[in-house]
Amino acid sequence: KMLERVANFVGKAEKTPALQKKWSKEFYRIMAEWGFLPGTRVLANAGKDKPQMANCFVFEIKDSIDDIFKTLYESSVTKKHGGGCGYNFSKIRPRGDSVGGEPDLAAGPIELMKMFDLPTSIFRQQGRYESGNMAVLNVNHPDILEFINCKEKDGILSKTNISIGITDDFMEAVKKDKNWDLINPRTGQVTNTLKARAIWELAVTYAHRTGDPGLIFIDRINRDNPLKKAFGPIQATNPCGEIPQYPYESCNLGYLNLTSFVEDGKFNFKKLAETSKVATRFMDNVIDTSWFPVEGQRKAIPSYRRIGIGVVGLADLLTELEIPYGSEESFKLSEKLSKTISDACHEASCELGEEKGPFPYLELSTWKNNKKKQRNITTNTLPPSSGNAVIFGTSYSIEPYFALAYYQNVLGGMRIKNVNDRLERMLKAEGIHIDNLFEKIFENHGSIQNIKEIPANIKKLFLTAHEIPWKAHIKMQASWQKHIDNAITKTINLSSDTTISIVEQAYMTAWESGCKGITIYRDRSKSSQVIEFGSSTENNERKVIKEQRKKSMRELVGGDICPECSSVLIESEGCVKCVSCSFSLCML
């Protein structure tokens, strides 16, 4: 019923009843075959009176009190309707700067970030769905050092990801140990000059300590931006970083399920391309059938027509094909997958451009003289995909397995054993019962390495995130990025004993490899980690914090029952999720 509702509603964007019927059937088919699903906002909101179906938006922050509070209002309304928000605060004058000729009055960008963080917890979609934020500060802002350490204390900016806007000039200055100027955005004057490496080393140190800040490579992003000459560089992204956008744009996300294209042990690239083309039309129609809460969004989104089709299930696919994650074969396959999807989506976008017209800003873009006119400024991305991966029952996006055996805490105090079903199936074929090994794997941080009962050929296929070298994580991200016109959300997972030097190397390698951004997370570097393993006493403090959060969530949703459909609520991957419908609530 849900898939029919979604397919029929999105199909209404077609011009004639005959086309609506035709494409509604096609949309239903690719979803029913489990090859593609739109983002959970589409699944939840398609057909409602105000169908806000986009995931996230970007807003501009200008240096005036009127503009600041206008953006605060518009972004709060957007959060009320389920949209996450991204901002670049680099136009805000530094802390202690003059205001109206009076010295030392300016609050600075970090205090404003805190103000924008607060409504995220207050204005939830229908009082339940909580969004998030991305705050970017460019590396030449006078408050960059304060920005780098602004999340050192737990609980500060808890709903906001932070990333430094990094330029190629800065990276070259770091490599050559040159000086770097900090510039007041109000006056354009240099306020301080210091070694670029001083900023770099502070950023690396805090990333090692807390996981923040991430890096966004502004120049790399804008090399793929066909409107840079007309509108200037893109300066901000959505909260997870995979969609760089101009102000008021949205990210409209969909997911291809890679595991559904395996037939008789081989991958069907032709079917993947065919599904990608139908998915492109689907997501383009989502733009036309969506409702947006802010006037600026209603003008910008149809003008850019930005969509982002990603994937789920890469780790599962590699296991099915018996290819170890992080091997050269896995990188080659990933690049081929990325190119197949990208080529098909762009072909479909050009066909739509001929049929329905290109995106309105095309004549201002570097593509204006192209024979084929795209309907969408972008078509592909790689979001984190947690909600859709849960629905599909696959691994997340292009991430490796995080754990192969762990306990899932069900609201009400129950604990459910969770085991990777592919691992269980392969062990069963070897005559090994997973129940006899569950506690060993759980105590081994969800890993099967060093467990003697498990054959070596299985061990090599089931490496977890912390067992994959950091260089392989980045190479995987770079392999996909070659053919993706938006960006990628991927976490470079590091073990708890990783040194600061390794974090520095990872950040530099990501830039040199052509990634558009990077986020690292060193195990146990935060007190409230989403997934933990084992039963050592070092986790007791974190468990207390998590229990307090669970209690708060129970009070919010009114018990252990889904407020949407009255099914059971479970805690999974840091969120409260309904086992039947698309209701979810982030616990982070």
C-alpha positions as CSV (number, residue, x, y, z in Angstrom):
1,K,0.0,0.0,0.0
2,M,2.8,2.4,0.9
3,L,4.6,1.8,-2.4
4,E,1.4,2.3,-4.4
5,R,0.7,5.5,-2.6
6,V,4.2,6.8,-3.3
7,A,4.3,5.7,-6.9
8,N,0.9,7.1,-7.7
9,F,1.6,10.5,-6.0
10,V,5.0,11.0,-7.7
11,G,3.5,9.9,-11.0
12,K,1.1,12.8,-10.9
13,A,3.9,15.0,-12.2
14,E,3.6,13.6,-15.7
15,K,1.8,15.6,-18.3
16,T,-1.1,13.3,-19.3
17,P,-3.2,10.6,-17.6
18,A,-1.7,8.0,-19.9
19,L,1.9,9.0,-18.9
20,Q,0.9,9.2,-15.3
21,K,-0.4,5.6,-15.4
22,K,2.6,4.4,-17.3
23,W,5.2,5.9,-15.1
24,S,3.4,5.2,-11.8
25,K,3.6,1.5,-12.8
26,E,7.3,1.8,-13.5
27,F,7.9,3.6,-10.3
28,Y,6.0,1.0,-8.4
29,R,7.9,-1.8,-10.2
30,I,11.4,-0.6,-9.3
31,M,10.4,-0.2,-5.7
32,A,8.5,-3.5,-5.5
33,E,11.5,-5.3,-7.0
34,W,13.5,-3.8,-4.2
35,G,15.9,-2.2,-6.6
36,F,15.2,1.4,-5.6
37,L,13.5,3.5,-2.9
38,P,13.3,7.2,-2.5
39,G,14.4,8.8,0.8
40,T,12.2,8.2,3.9
41,R,10.8,11.8,3.7
42,V,9.2,10.7,0.4
43,L,8.0,7.4,1.8
44,A,6.5,9.2,4.8
45,N,5.0,12.4,3.2
46,A,4.0,11.5,-0.3
47,G,0.2,12.1,-0.6
48,K,-0.1,14.4,2.4
49,D,-1.6,17.9,2.3
50,K,1.8,19.5,2.6
51,P,4.2,16.9,1.2
52,Q,7.6,18.2,2.2
53,M,9.7,15.4,0.7
54,A,13.2,16.9,0.6
55,N,15.8,15.8,3.1
56,C,17.9,18.9,3.7
57,F,18.4,22.5,2.7
58,V,21.1,25.2,2.7
59,F,20.6,28.7,3.9
60,E,22.8,31.8,3.5
61,I,23.9,33.6,6.7
62,K,24.5,37.3,6.0
63,D,26.1,39.8,8.4
64,S,23.1,41.8,9.5
65,I,20.7,41.2,12.4
66,D,17.7,41.4,10.0
67,D,19.1,38.7,7.7
68,I,20.2,36.5,10.6
69,F,16.8,36.4,12.2
70,K,15.1,36.0,8.8
71,T,17.3,32.9,8.3
72,L,16.7,31.7,11.8
73,Y,13.0,31.9,11.2
74,E,13.1,30.2,7.8
75,S,15.4,27.4,8.9
76,S,13.2,26.8,12.0
77,V,10.1,26.5,9.8
78,T,12.0,24.1,7.6
79,K,13.0,22.0,10.6
80,K,9.4,21.9,11.7
81,H,8.7,20.2,8.4
82,G,11.5,17.7,8.7
83,G,14.4,19.4,6.8
84,G,17.9,19.5,8.0
85,C,19.8,22.7,7.4
86,G,23.3,23.7,6.3
87,Y,25.0,27.1,6.7
88,N,28.3,28.8,6.1
89,F,28.9,31.4,8.8
90,S,32.0,32.9,7.1
91,K,30.3,36.2,6.3
92,I,29.7,36.9,10.0
93,R,32.1,39.4,11.5
94,P,34.4,38.0,14.2
95,R,33.8,37.9,17.9
96,G,34.7,41.3,19.5
97,D,34.4,43.2,16.3
98,S,32.6,46.6,16.2
99,V,28.9,46.9,15.6
100,G,27.5,50.3,14.5
101,G,30.8,51.9,15.3
102,E,30.9,50.5,18.8
103,P,33.9,48.3,19.5
104,D,33.8,44.8,21.1
105,L,30.1,44.1,20.5
106,A,30.0,41.4,17.9
107,A,29.1,38.0,19.2
108,G,30.9,36.1,16.4
109,P,29.9,33.1,14.4
110,I,30.2,30.5,17.1
111,E,27.6,32.1,19.3
112,L,25.3,32.4,16.3
113,M,25.8,28.7,15.6
114,K,24.6,27.9,19.1
115,M,21.5,29.9,18.4
116,F,20.8,28.0,15.2
117,D,21.5,24.7,17.0
118,L,18.7,25.2,19.6
119,P,15.6,25.1,17.3
120,T,16.7,21.7,16.0
121,S,15.5,20.1,19.3
122,I,12.4,22.4,19.6
123,F,10.9,22.3,16.1
124,R,10.5,18.7,15.1
125,Q,8.4,17.5,12.2
126,Q,4.9,16.7,13.6
127,G,6.6,17.0,17.0
128,R,8.7,13.9,16.5
129,Y,11.2,13.8,13.6
130,E,14.4,15.6,14.5
131,S,16.7,17.2,11.8
132,G,20.3,18.3,12.0
133,N,22.7,21.0,11.0
134,M,25.9,21.6,9.2
135,A,28.0,24.7,10.1
136,V,30.9,25.6,7.9
137,L,33.5,28.2,8.6
138,N,36.1,29.1,6.0
139,V,39.7,28.6,7.0
140,N,40.6,32.3,6.6
141,H,38.0,33.6,9.1
142,P,39.5,35.3,12.2
143,D,37.5,32.9,14.5
144,I,38.7,29.7,12.9
145,L,40.7,28.6,15.9
146,E,37.7,29.1,18.2
147,F,35.6,27.2,15.7
148,I,37.9,24.2,15.6
149,N,37.6,23.6,19.4
150,C,34.0,24.7,19.8
151,K,32.7,21.1,20.3
152,E,35.3,20.0,22.8
153,K,32.8,19.8,25.6
154,D,30.1,17.2,25.2
155,G,26.6,18.6,24.7
156,I,27.8,21.8,22.9
157,L,26.3,22.1,19.4
158,S,25.0,18.5,19.8
159,K,22.7,18.8,16.8
160,T,25.3,20.4,14.5
161,N,28.1,18.9,12.5
162,I,31.0,21.3,11.9
163,S,33.4,21.4,9.0
164,I,36.2,23.8,7.9
165,G,35.9,25.2,4.4
166,I,39.3,24.4,3.0
167,T,40.8,25.8,-0.1
168,D,43.6,24.5,-2.3
169,D,45.7,27.5,-1.5
170,F,45.5,26.7,2.2
171,M,46.5,23.0,1.6
172,E,49.5,24.1,-0.4
173,A,50.4,26.6,2.4
174,V,50.3,23.6,4.9
175,K,52.5,21.5,2.7
176,K,55.0,24.3,2.2
177,D,54.8,25.5,5.8
178,K,53.8,29.0,4.6
179,N,52.0,31.8,6.5
180,W,48.2,32.2,6.3
181,D,46.2,35.4,6.6
182,L,43.0,35.6,8.6
183,I,40.6,38.2,7.1
184,N,37.7,40.1,8.7
185,P,34.8,39.5,6.3
186,R,33.3,42.9,7.3
187,T,36.3,45.0,6.3
188,G,38.3,42.7,4.0
189,Q,41.4,43.5,6.1
190,V,43.9,41.0,7.5
191,T,43.5,40.7,11.2
192,N,46.2,38.1,11.9
193,T,48.8,36.1,10.2
194,L,50.0,32.7,11.4
195,K,51.5,29.5,10.1
196,A,49.0,27.5,8.1
197,R,50.3,24.4,9.9
198,A,49.2,25.9,13.2
199,I,45.6,25.9,12.0
200,W,46.0,22.5,10.4
201,E,47.6,20.9,13.4
202,L,44.9,22.2,15.8
203,A,42.2,20.8,13.5
204,V,43.9,17.4,13.3
205,T,44.3,17.4,17.1
206,Y,40.6,18.1,17.8
207,A,39.5,15.7,15.1
208,H,41.5,13.0,16.8
209,R,40.1,14.0,20.2
210,T,36.4,14.5,19.4
211,G,35.8,13.6,15.7
212,D,35.2,17.3,14.9
213,P,35.8,19.2,12.8
214,G,35.5,17.6,9.4
215,L,36.9,19.1,6.2
216,I,35.0,20.4,3.2
217,F,37.3,21.0,0.2
218,I,35.6,24.1,-1.4
219,D,37.7,24.3,-4.5
220,R,37.2,20.6,-5.3
221,I,33.5,20.9,-4.9
222,N,33.4,23.9,-7.3
223,R,35.4,22.2,-10.0
224,D,32.2,20.2,-10.6
225,N,29.9,23.3,-10.3
226,P,28.7,24.4,-13.7
227,L,27.3,27.7,-12.2
228,K,30.4,28.9,-10.5
229,K,31.0,31.7,-13.0
230,A,27.4,32.9,-12.9
231,F,26.7,32.6,-9.1
232,G,30.1,32.2,-7.5
233,P,31.3,29.2,-5.6
234,I,29.1,26.9,-3.5
235,Q,30.0,27.5,0.1
236,A,27.8,25.0,2.1
237,T,26.4,21.5,2.2
238,N,23.6,19.7,3.8
239,P,24.1,18.3,7.4
240,C,25.9,15.1,6.3
241,G,28.0,16.8,3.7
242,E,27.0,14.8,0.6
243,I,25.1,17.6,-1.2
244,P,26.9,20.9,-1.8
245,Q,24.2,23.5,-2.5
246,Y,23.4,27.1,-3.2
247,P,21.1,28.9,-0.7
248,Y,17.5,27.6,-0.6
249,E,18.4,24.5,-2.6
250,S,17.4,21.1,-1.3
251,C,18.7,17.5,-1.5
252,N,16.2,15.1,-2.9
253,L,17.6,11.6,-2.2
254,G,17.0,8.1,-3.5
255,Y,18.8,4.8,-3.1
256,L,19.7,1.9,-5.4
257,N,19.9,-1.4,-3.6
258,L,23.0,-3.0,-5.0
259,T,22.3,-6.4,-3.7
260,S,19.1,-6.7,-5.8
261,F,21.2,-6.7,-9.0
262,V,23.1,-9.9,-8.2
263,E,21.8,-12.8,-10.4
264,D,23.3,-16.3,-10.2
265,G,26.4,-15.0,-8.5
266,K,27.0,-12.2,-11.1
267,F,26.2,-8.5,-11.1
268,N,23.7,-7.3,-13.7
269,F,25.1,-3.9,-14.8
270,K,22.4,-3.6,-17.5
271,K,19.6,-3.9,-15.0
272,L,21.4,-1.4,-12.7
273,A,21.5,1.2,-15.6
274,E,17.9,0.6,-16.5
275,T,16.7,1.1,-12.9
276,S,18.9,4.2,-12.5
277,K,17.2,5.8,-15.5
278,V,13.7,5.2,-14.1
279,A,14.9,6.4,-10.6
280,T,16.2,9.6,-12.2
281,R,12.7,10.4,-13.6
282,F,11.2,9.4,-10.2
283,M,13.4,11.8,-8.3
284,D,12.8,14.6,-10.8
285,N,9.1,14.1,-10.3
286,V,9.6,14.4,-6.6
287,I,10.7,18.0,-7.1
288,D,7.4,18.8,-8.9
289,T,5.2,17.1,-6.4
290,S,6.8,18.4,-3.3
291,W,5.7,21.3,-1.1
292,F,8.3,23.5,0.4
293,P,7.7,25.7,3.5
294,V,9.8,28.8,2.5
295,E,9.3,31.0,-0.5
296,G,13.0,31.0,-1.4
297,Q,12.9,27.2,-1.6
298,R,9.9,27.2,-3.9
299,K,11.8,29.4,-6.3
300,A,15.3,27.9,-6.1
301,I,14.6,24.2,-6.1
302,P,12.8,24.0,-9.4
303,S,15.5,26.3,-10.9
304,Y,18.4,23.9,-10.1
305,R,16.4,20.6,-10.0
306,R,19.3,19.0,-8.0
307,I,18.7,15.3,-7.2
308,G,20.9,12.8,-5.5
309,I,20.6,9.1,-6.3
310,G,22.9,7.0,-4.1
311,V,23.3,3.4,-3.1
312,V,22.9,1.0,-0.2
313,G,24.5,-2.5,0.3
314,L,28.0,-2.2,-1.0
315,A,29.5,-4.3,1.8
316,D,26.8,-6.9,1.3
317,L,27.4,-6.9,-2.5
318,L,31.1,-7.5,-2.1
319,T,30.4,-10.4,0.3
320,E,28.0,-11.9,-2.2
321,L,30.6,-11.7,-4.9
322,E,33.3,-12.9,-2.5
323,I,35.4,-9.8,-2.9
324,P,37.1,-8.5,0.3
325,Y,36.3,-4.8,1.1
326,G,39.4,-2.7,0.7
327,S,40.9,-5.0,-2.0
328,E,42.0,-3.7,-5.4
329,E,39.1,-5.7,-6.9
330,S,36.7,-3.9,-4.6
331,F,37.9,-0.5,-5.8
332,K,37.7,-1.4,-9.4
333,L,34.2,-2.7,-9.0
334,S,33.1,0.4,-7.1
335,E,34.4,2.7,-9.8
336,K,32.6,0.7,-12.4
337,L,29.4,0.8,-10.4
338,S,29.7,4.6,-9.9
339,K,30.3,5.1,-13.6
340,T,27.4,2.9,-14.6
341,I,25.0,4.7,-12.3
342,S,26.3,8.2,-13.2
343,D,26.2,7.6,-17.0
344,A,22.6,6.2,-16.8
345,C,21.3,9.0,-14.6
346,H,22.9,11.7,-16.8
347,E,21.5,10.1,-19.9
348,A,18.1,10.0,-18.4
349,S,18.4,13.6,-17.3
350,C,19.2,14.7,-20.8
351,E,16.2,12.7,-22.2
352,L,14.1,14.5,-19.6
353,G,15.6,17.8,-20.6
354,E,14.5,17.2,-24.2
355,E,11.0,16.0,-23.1
356,K,10.2,18.4,-20.3
357,G,12.8,21.1,-20.7
358,P,16.2,21.6,-19.0
359,F,16.7,23.2,-15.6
360,P,16.1,27.0,-16.0
361,Y,19.6,28.1,-15.0
362,L,21.2,25.9,-17.7
363,E,21.8,28.9,-20.1
364,L,23.8,30.5,-17.3
365,S,26.0,27.4,-16.9
366,T,29.1,26.1,-18.6
367,W,26.8,23.6,-20.4
368,K,24.9,26.2,-22.3
369,N,26.5,25.2,-25.6
370,N,26.1,21.5,-25.1
371,K,23.9,19.7,-27.7
372,K,22.2,17.7,-24.9
373,K,20.4,19.7,-22.3
374,Q,20.2,18.2,-18.8
375,R,17.1,18.6,-16.7
376,N,19.0,18.4,-13.4
377,I,22.1,20.2,-12.3
378,T,23.3,17.1,-10.5
379,T,22.0,13.5,-10.3
380,N,24.2,11.4,-8.0
381,T,25.5,11.4,-4.4
382,L,26.2,9.0,-1.6
383,P,24.2,9.8,1.6
384,P,24.6,7.8,4.8
385,S,21.4,5.9,4.0
386,S,20.7,4.6,7.5
387,G,16.9,4.7,7.2
388,N,16.7,3.1,3.8
389,A,19.4,0.5,4.6
390,V,17.3,-0.6,7.5
391,I,14.2,-0.9,5.2
392,F,16.2,-2.8,2.6
393,G,17.9,-4.9,5.2
394,T,21.3,-4.1,3.8
395,S,24.6,-2.6,4.8
396,Y,24.8,1.2,4.8
397,S,25.8,3.1,1.7
398,I,29.4,2.3,0.7
399,E,30.4,1.7,4.3
400,P,32.0,-1.6,5.5
401,Y,30.3,-3.6,8.2
402,F,30.6,-1.9,11.5
403,A,29.8,-5.0,13.6
404,L,28.9,-8.6,12.8
405,A,27.2,-9.5,16.1
406,Y,25.8,-7.1,18.6
407,Y,22.9,-6.6,20.9
408,Q,20.0,-4.3,19.9
409,N,18.3,-2.6,22.8
410,V,14.5,-2.6,22.5
411,L,12.6,0.0,24.4
412,G,11.3,-1.6,27.5
413,G,14.6,-3.2,28.6
414,M,14.8,-6.1,26.2
415,R,18.0,-7.0,24.3
416,I,17.8,-8.8,21.0
417,K,20.8,-10.6,19.4
418,N,21.7,-9.3,16.0
419,V,23.9,-11.2,13.6
420,N,24.9,-10.4,10.1
421,D,22.7,-12.7,8.1
422,R,25.3,-13.3,5.3
423,L,27.8,-14.4,7.9
424,E,25.3,-16.7,9.5
425,R,24.4,-18.2,6.2
426,M,28.1,-18.8,5.2
427,L,28.9,-20.3,8.7
428,K,25.9,-22.6,8.4
429,A,27.2,-23.9,5.1
430,E,30.4,-24.8,6.9
431,G,28.4,-26.6,9.6
432,I,29.0,-23.9,12.2
433,H,26.2,-22.6,14.3
434,I,26.4,-18.8,15.1
435,D,24.6,-19.2,18.4
436,N,27.7,-21.0,19.8
437,L,29.9,-18.1,18.8
438,F,27.7,-15.0,19.3
439,E,29.2,-14.0,22.7
440,K,32.7,-14.5,21.4
441,I,32.1,-12.2,18.5
442,F,30.3,-9.7,20.7
443,E,33.1,-9.5,23.2
444,N,35.6,-9.3,20.3
445,H,34.0,-5.9,19.4
446,G,31.7,-7.4,16.8
447,S,34.6,-8.9,14.9
448,I,35.2,-12.5,13.8
449,Q,39.0,-12.1,13.4
450,N,41.0,-14.1,15.9
451,I,38.2,-16.5,16.5
452,K,39.7,-19.9,15.7
453,E,36.5,-21.7,14.9
454,I,35.8,-19.5,11.8
455,P,37.5,-20.5,8.5
456,A,40.1,-18.1,7.0
457,N,38.1,-17.7,3.7
458,I,35.2,-16.3,5.7
459,K,37.3,-14.0,7.8
460,K,38.8,-12.2,4.8
461,L,35.3,-11.4,3.5
462,F,34.0,-10.0,6.8
463,L,36.4,-7.3,7.9
464,T,34.7,-4.6,10.1
465,A,35.3,-0.9,9.7
466,H,38.0,-0.7,12.3
467,E,39.9,-3.6,10.7
468,I,40.1,-1.9,7.3
469,P,43.2,0.4,6.9
470,W,42.4,4.1,6.8
471,K,44.0,4.3,3.3
472,A,41.5,1.7,2.0
473,H,38.6,3.7,3.5
474,I,39.7,6.8,1.6
475,K,40.5,5.0,-1.6
476,M,37.0,3.6,-1.6
477,Q,35.6,7.0,-1.2
478,A,37.8,8.4,-4.0
479,S,36.9,5.5,-6.3
480,W,33.2,6.4,-6.1
481,Q,33.8,10.2,-6.2
482,K,35.3,10.0,-9.7
483,H,31.9,9.8,-11.3
484,I,29.6,11.4,-8.7
485,D,28.7,15.0,-9.4
486,N,27.6,15.8,-5.8
487,A,29.7,14.6,-2.9
488,I,29.9,11.6,-0.5
489,T,29.1,11.0,3.1
490,K,31.6,8.4,4.5
491,T,33.2,7.9,7.9
492,I,36.8,7.0,8.1
493,N,36.6,4.8,11.1
494,L,39.8,4.6,13.2
495,S,40.7,2.4,16.2
496,S,41.0,4.0,19.6
497,D,44.8,3.7,19.6
498,T,45.1,5.7,16.3
499,T,47.7,8.4,16.6
500,I,47.3,12.1,15.7
501,S,49.8,11.6,12.9
502,I,47.5,9.1,11.2
503,V,44.6,11.5,11.4
504,E,46.8,14.1,9.7
505,Q,47.8,11.7,7.0
506,A,44.2,10.8,6.4
507,Y,43.1,14.4,6.0
508,M,45.9,15.1,3.6
509,T,45.4,11.9,1.6
510,A,41.6,12.7,1.2
511,W,42.5,16.1,-0.4
512,E,45.2,14.6,-2.6
513,S,42.8,11.8,-3.7
514,G,40.1,14.2,-5.0
515,C,37.6,13.7,-2.3
516,K,35.2,16.6,-1.7
517,G,35.3,16.2,2.1
518,I,36.3,13.9,4.9
519,T,35.0,12.9,8.3
520,I,37.0,10.7,10.7
521,Y,35.9,9.1,13.8
522,R,38.3,7.5,16.3
523,D,36.6,4.8,18.4
524,R,35.7,5.9,21.9
525,S,36.6,9.6,21.3
526,K,33.1,10.7,22.4
527,S,31.3,9.8,25.6
528,S,28.0,9.0,23.8
529,Q,29.0,6.6,21.1
530,V,26.3,5.0,18.9
531,I,27.5,1.4,19.0
532,E,29.7,-0.2,21.7
533,F,30.8,-3.8,22.2
534,G,31.9,-6.0,25.0
535,S,31.1,-5.6,28.7
536,S,34.2,-3.9,30.1
537,T,33.7,-1.3,32.9
538,E,35.2,1.5,30.7
539,N,31.8,1.8,29.0
540,N,29.7,2.2,32.1
541,E,29.6,6.0,32.0
542,R,28.5,5.9,28.4
543,K,25.8,3.4,29.2
544,V,24.4,5.7,31.9
545,I,24.2,8.6,29.4
546,K,22.5,6.4,26.8
547,E,19.9,5.2,29.4
548,Q,19.1,8.8,30.3
549,R,18.6,9.5,26.6
550,K,16.4,6.5,26.2
551,K,14.2,7.6,29.1
552,S,13.9,11.0,27.5
553,M,12.8,9.4,24.2
554,R,10.3,7.3,25.9
555,E,8.7,10.4,27.4
556,L,8.8,12.1,24.0
557,V,7.1,9.3,22.1
558,G,4.8,8.2,24.9
559,G,6.2,4.7,25.6
560,D,7.5,1.8,23.5
561,I,4.7,2.0,20.9
562,C,5.0,3.9,17.6
563,P,2.8,7.0,17.7
564,E,2.2,6.6,13.9
565,C,1.0,3.0,13.6
566,S,1.1,1.5,17.2
567,S,3.8,-1.1,16.2
568,V,6.9,-1.9,18.4
569,L,9.7,0.7,18.6
570,I,13.2,-0.5,18.7
571,E,16.6,1.2,19.1
572,S,18.8,0.7,16.1
573,E,22.0,2.4,15.0
574,G,21.4,5.3,17.3
575,C,17.8,5.9,16.4
576,V,14.4,4.9,17.6
577,K,12.8,3.1,14.7
578,C,9.4,1.6,14.1
579,V,9.4,-2.0,12.9
580,S,6.4,-1.4,10.5
581,C,6.3,2.2,9.2
582,S,8.9,4.9,8.5
583,F,8.7,6.7,11.9
584,S,12.1,7.3,13.4
585,L,13.7,9.5,16.0
586,C,17.4,10.2,16.3
587,M,18.9,9.6,19.8
588,L,22.1,11.4,19.0
